[in-house]
Amino acid sequence: MARPGNRLRDSLRGFGLERVCVPRRDAEIGILSEADGRFAGSQERGAIHEAMVTEPNQPTGTSIRGLLFGSVAERYERYRLDYPDELVDTVLRYAGRPVCSALEVGAGTGKATRPFAARGIEVTAIEPDADMAKVLARVTHELPVRPVVTTFEHFRSESRFDLVYAAAAWHWTSPATRWAHAVELLVDGGVLALFGAPAELKDPELSAAVDEIEKRVLPEDDPVDVHPWSIEEMAAIDGVGDVEHRELGYVATTTAAAFVGRLATVSAYLQLAPEQRADALRQVRAVLPDQVDIDATVQLSLARRVDRSVS
């Protein structure tokens, strides 16, 4: 089996690029230090996957709704869809240069961590929920991944990254600071990639039936909890340019039980009391056939750190 580093080198050659990243020595790879929030050295590579530190008495910096996922961390890992290799290919091709290091915002259980780390990219994976981070550490223990239990708002590092990305998590970050913080953490020419997949029913009649149920039973989004963003907002941020939007078409066929299992990990459902949630999921399952097609098209927004003072 090819090593992850070799896979990345081969993939970059396909884009007319050579892999020039120099892997860090074990002593240079570390965990979040409780003392100052910076990376401290670790003697064993495996330690970076096990020791995850949250700074004491630190405010979460994220919404309560954004911290509900830990209660269903194992289900999240089981039922959430994986991201296609095409996503990584597209991001690397856009980068146009070797991507050696990445910072992932809101890594969850590692659904988007693994495909990037599998290419040999060293991923620092931020996840504010300790229960989600435990699963993340377990499923990435053989990959170059550094899990850090903290919020994006409180993350500090002397390192700068070739790539900063978020998979269906940017709306949980603070709109007041997220853009400037992302730019600050990127190297010159580094890439900001924000993406997600709706995972909605492809059949319009089934989709409408489920929508009708959700309108009745789910609470409306609270602007205090959810902070949506747009590509227009992204394009207006100082310090980034070359903004692009891509759609990566993908349809997945799954069982109705698996689709309902995924819904049980959605924050809107997690806000319900257990009995209400179970009843809502039973209503959804009742309108579905045994197998369903899921629209898993990845919506990908890309930008590059640029110095706009140079013209």
BELHUTA-V663179 format. One record per helix or strand of 3 or more residues. SS is the DSSP state (H for helix, E for strand). FROM is the first residue (numbers start at 1). TO is the last residue. If there is no record, write none. Layout:
((SS/FROM/TO) (SS/FROM/TO))
This chain:
((H/4/14) (H/26/28) (E/30/32) (E/39/41) (H/47/50) (H/65/67) (H/69/79) (H/85/95) (E/101/105) (H/113/117) (E/122/126) (H/130/139) (E/145/148) (E/161/167) (H/170/172) (H/178/185) (E/186/197) (H/204/217) (H/231/235) (E/240/248) (E/251/255) (H/256/263) (H/267/270) (H/274/286) (E/291/295) (E/298/305))
